[in-house]
Amino acid sequence: MKILAAGLDNTTVTFLRTNGVAVEIEAIEDVDDLQSWLVDDRYDAGVINLETTNLGIYVARVLRSSKIVTPLIGISSGSPERKWGDHRAVFLENGGDDLLHNPVNPREMIASLRAVTRRFKGSLLDVLDLRLSSAHLKVNLTTRTIYVNGEELILTGKELAMMLLFASSPDRVWSKEMLLTQMYTVSTDEEPEMKIIDVFVCKLRKKLTDLHPDAGKFIETVWGRGYRLPGEAKRHDA
């Protein structure tokens, strides 16, 4: 899952990335700027803090009038003029998909993202299938589970985060810098060295190969650029 985020705190961004959500952070200046980022279905959803960005409770109405259908989740502290239920209703009635109370629970945000994107796709599960010779990789991005020829792949938190990033955009080349940014918070006291990405790739390939001799080849090296899952991956809704 790839989202556009504006006005989120570092803790929330880190939690999202650790749970396999590719987060791109932008400083949104106004509604026109937001529209320019959400055209062409570049993101699975947008998550916007309505107050810190000054976009306000009616922002989704402008997007929908411009035929932009990307799911939009707002974050708000509420309004002194109305109760929270009424405040949330205004956002939903004007085209928003969910409104979360600030300070937001990151776990609640993950659940909301999965819910709104499922509704948008009209499906229950978001699944990626990839076959290579007799090896079969299945990644369920909704349940965050991975199987190789029917056997579950057991990963650490960082390994899972990396694998889910690869699976969120098959054939997309992820540079080491991009992976490091998505997997680690920028505010960490000890920022890991770039070579840690190579270490995680090696560990992932070994665990994949342990389940099937050809499975390690699912993670391709694009020399001088980074890593990816091959574009022949078949993604479907189950």
C-alpha positions as CSV (number, residue, x, y, z in Angstrom):
1,M,0.0,0.0,0.0
2,K,1.3,3.4,-0.9
3,I,-0.1,6.6,0.7
4,L,0.4,10.3,0.5
5,A,0.8,11.8,4.0
6,A,0.7,15.4,5.2
7,G,1.0,16.7,8.8
8,L,1.7,13.3,10.4
9,D,4.1,12.9,13.4
10,N,7.2,10.8,13.1
11,T,5.9,8.1,15.5
12,T,2.9,7.5,13.3
13,V,4.9,7.5,10.1
14,T,7.4,5.0,11.6
15,F,4.5,2.7,12.7
16,L,3.0,2.8,9.2
17,R,6.3,2.0,7.5
18,T,7.0,-0.8,9.9
19,N,3.7,-2.3,9.0
20,G,4.4,-2.3,5.3
21,V,2.8,0.9,4.3
22,A,4.9,3.0,1.8
23,V,4.6,6.5,3.1
24,E,5.5,9.6,1.0
25,I,5.4,12.8,3.0
26,E,4.7,16.1,1.4
27,A,4.2,19.6,2.6
28,I,0.8,20.4,1.1
29,E,0.3,24.1,0.6
30,D,-3.4,24.2,-0.3
31,V,-6.2,22.2,-1.9
32,D,-4.9,22.7,-5.4
33,D,-1.5,21.3,-4.3
34,L,-3.2,18.3,-2.8
35,Q,-5.1,17.7,-6.1
36,S,-1.9,17.8,-8.0
37,W,-0.5,15.0,-5.9
38,L,-3.6,12.8,-6.0
39,V,-4.2,12.8,-9.8
40,D,-3.7,9.7,-11.9
41,D,-4.3,7.3,-8.9
42,R,-0.6,7.5,-7.8
43,Y,-1.5,6.6,-4.3
44,D,-3.8,4.0,-2.6
45,A,-5.0,6.7,-0.1
46,G,-4.2,10.1,1.3
47,V,-3.9,10.8,5.1
48,I,-4.1,14.4,5.9
49,N,-4.0,16.3,9.2
50,L,-6.7,18.8,8.6
51,E,-5.5,21.4,11.1
52,T,-1.7,21.4,10.7
53,T,-2.2,21.6,6.9
54,N,-5.0,24.2,7.2
55,L,-7.0,22.3,4.6
56,G,-10.1,22.1,6.7
57,I,-13.1,19.8,7.1
58,Y,-14.4,20.4,3.5
59,V,-11.3,19.4,1.7
60,A,-12.6,16.2,0.3
61,R,-15.6,18.0,-1.4
62,V,-13.1,19.9,-3.6
63,L,-11.4,16.6,-4.6
64,R,-14.6,14.8,-5.4
65,S,-15.8,17.7,-7.5
66,S,-12.6,17.4,-9.5
67,K,-13.3,13.6,-10.1
68,I,-10.4,12.5,-7.8
69,V,-11.6,9.3,-6.2
70,T,-8.5,8.4,-4.1
71,P,-9.6,7.5,-0.6
72,L,-9.0,10.3,1.9
73,I,-8.6,9.9,5.7
74,G,-8.6,13.0,7.7
75,I,-7.1,13.7,11.2
76,S,-8.7,16.3,13.4
77,S,-9.0,17.5,17.0
78,G,-12.6,18.4,16.5
79,S,-14.4,21.7,16.5
80,P,-15.8,23.8,19.4
81,E,-18.8,24.5,17.2
82,R,-20.1,20.9,17.0
83,K,-19.9,17.5,18.7
84,W,-17.3,15.0,17.4
85,G,-20.0,12.8,15.8
86,D,-21.4,15.8,13.9
87,H,-17.9,16.9,13.0
88,R,-17.0,13.5,11.6
89,A,-20.3,13.4,9.7
90,V,-19.5,16.7,8.0
91,F,-16.2,15.2,6.7
92,L,-17.9,12.0,5.5
93,E,-20.9,13.8,3.9
94,N,-18.5,15.9,1.9
95,G,-16.6,13.0,0.4
96,G,-14.1,12.0,3.0
97,D,-13.7,8.3,3.8
98,D,-12.8,8.4,7.5
99,L,-12.0,10.9,10.1
100,L,-9.7,10.0,13.0
101,H,-9.4,11.9,16.3
102,N,-6.1,13.6,17.0
103,P,-3.9,12.4,18.7
104,V,-4.5,9.4,16.5
105,N,-3.8,5.8,17.5
106,P,-1.4,4.4,14.8
107,R,-3.0,1.0,15.0
108,E,-6.4,2.5,14.3
109,M,-5.0,4.3,11.3
110,I,-3.6,1.1,9.9
111,A,-7.1,-0.5,10.3
112,S,-8.8,2.5,8.7
113,L,-6.4,2.5,5.7
114,R,-7.1,-1.2,5.1
115,A,-10.8,-0.7,5.5
116,V,-11.1,2.3,3.1
117,T,-8.9,0.7,0.5
118,R,-10.8,-2.5,0.6
119,R,-14.0,-0.6,0.1
120,F,-12.5,1.4,-2.8
121,K,-11.3,-1.8,-4.5
122,G,-14.6,-3.6,-3.7
123,S,-12.7,-6.5,-2.2
124,L,-11.9,-8.2,1.0
125,L,-8.3,-9.2,0.5
126,D,-5.4,-7.7,-1.4
127,V,-3.2,-10.6,-2.6
128,L,-0.1,-10.8,-4.8
129,D,0.8,-14.0,-6.6
130,L,4.2,-14.7,-8.2
131,R,5.5,-17.9,-9.7
132,L,9.0,-18.8,-10.7
133,S,9.6,-22.3,-12.1
134,S,7.9,-24.4,-9.4
135,A,8.2,-21.8,-6.7
136,H,5.0,-20.0,-5.7
137,L,5.0,-16.8,-3.6
138,K,1.8,-15.5,-2.2
139,V,1.7,-12.2,-0.3
140,N,-1.5,-11.2,1.4
141,L,-1.1,-7.4,2.0
142,T,-4.3,-7.3,4.0
143,T,-3.4,-9.9,6.6
144,R,0.3,-9.3,6.2
145,T,1.1,-13.0,5.7
146,I,3.5,-14.5,3.2
147,Y,3.5,-18.1,1.9
148,V,5.9,-20.0,-0.3
149,N,4.3,-23.1,-1.9
150,G,1.7,-23.1,0.9
151,E,4.2,-22.8,3.8
152,E,4.2,-19.6,5.8
153,L,7.4,-17.5,5.7
154,I,8.3,-16.5,9.2
155,L,10.0,-13.1,9.3
156,T,11.2,-10.5,11.8
157,G,9.5,-7.1,11.9
158,K,12.0,-5.4,9.6
159,E,12.2,-8.3,7.2
160,L,8.4,-8.3,6.9
161,A,8.3,-4.5,6.4
162,M,10.8,-4.8,3.5
163,M,8.9,-7.7,1.9
164,L,5.6,-5.9,2.1
165,L,7.1,-2.8,0.5
166,F,8.3,-4.9,-2.4
167,A,4.9,-6.6,-2.7
168,S,3.0,-3.3,-2.5
169,S,4.5,-2.2,-5.9
170,P,5.6,-5.2,-8.0
171,D,8.3,-4.2,-10.6
172,R,9.1,-1.0,-8.8
173,V,12.8,-0.6,-8.1
174,W,13.4,0.3,-4.5
175,S,16.7,2.0,-3.9
176,K,18.6,1.4,-0.7
177,E,17.9,5.0,0.3
178,M,14.1,4.6,-0.2
179,L,14.1,1.3,1.8
180,L,16.1,2.9,4.6
181,T,13.7,5.8,4.7
182,Q,10.6,3.6,4.8
183,M,11.9,1.1,7.4
184,Y,13.5,3.5,9.9
185,T,12.4,6.7,11.5
186,V,14.4,9.8,10.7
187,S,14.4,10.7,14.3
188,T,16.2,7.5,15.5
189,D,19.2,8.1,17.8
190,E,21.4,5.7,15.8
191,E,20.6,5.8,12.1
192,P,21.6,2.5,10.5
193,E,24.2,2.4,7.8
194,M,23.1,1.8,4.2
195,K,24.6,-1.6,4.1
196,I,21.9,-2.9,6.5
197,I,19.6,-3.0,3.5
198,D,21.9,-5.6,1.8
199,V,21.9,-7.6,5.1
200,F,18.1,-7.7,5.2
201,V,17.9,-8.7,1.5
202,C,20.4,-11.5,2.1
203,K,18.4,-12.8,5.1
204,L,15.1,-12.6,3.1
205,R,16.6,-14.6,0.2
206,K,18.0,-17.2,2.6
207,K,14.6,-17.7,4.3
208,L,12.8,-17.9,0.9
209,T,15.4,-20.4,-0.4
210,D,15.0,-22.5,2.7
211,L,11.3,-23.0,1.8
212,H,12.0,-23.6,-2.0
213,P,15.3,-23.6,-3.9
214,D,14.1,-21.1,-6.5
215,A,12.2,-18.8,-4.1
216,G,15.3,-16.6,-3.3
217,K,15.2,-15.4,-6.9
218,F,11.9,-13.6,-6.2
219,I,13.9,-10.6,-5.0
220,E,15.8,-9.3,-8.0
221,T,18.8,-7.0,-7.9
222,V,18.7,-4.2,-10.4
223,W,22.4,-3.3,-10.5
224,G,23.2,0.3,-9.6
225,R,19.6,1.0,-8.7
226,G,18.2,-1.3,-6.0
227,Y,15.9,-4.3,-5.5
228,R,12.4,-5.3,-6.7
229,L,9.9,-8.1,-7.1
230,P,9.6,-9.0,-10.8
231,G,6.8,-7.4,-12.8
232,E,5.3,-10.7,-13.7
233,A,3.8,-10.8,-10.3
234,K,0.0,-11.2,-10.5
235,R,-1.9,-9.1,-8.0
236,H,-5.6,-9.8,-7.4
237,D,-8.5,-9.2,-5.0
238,A,-9.8,-12.3,-3.3
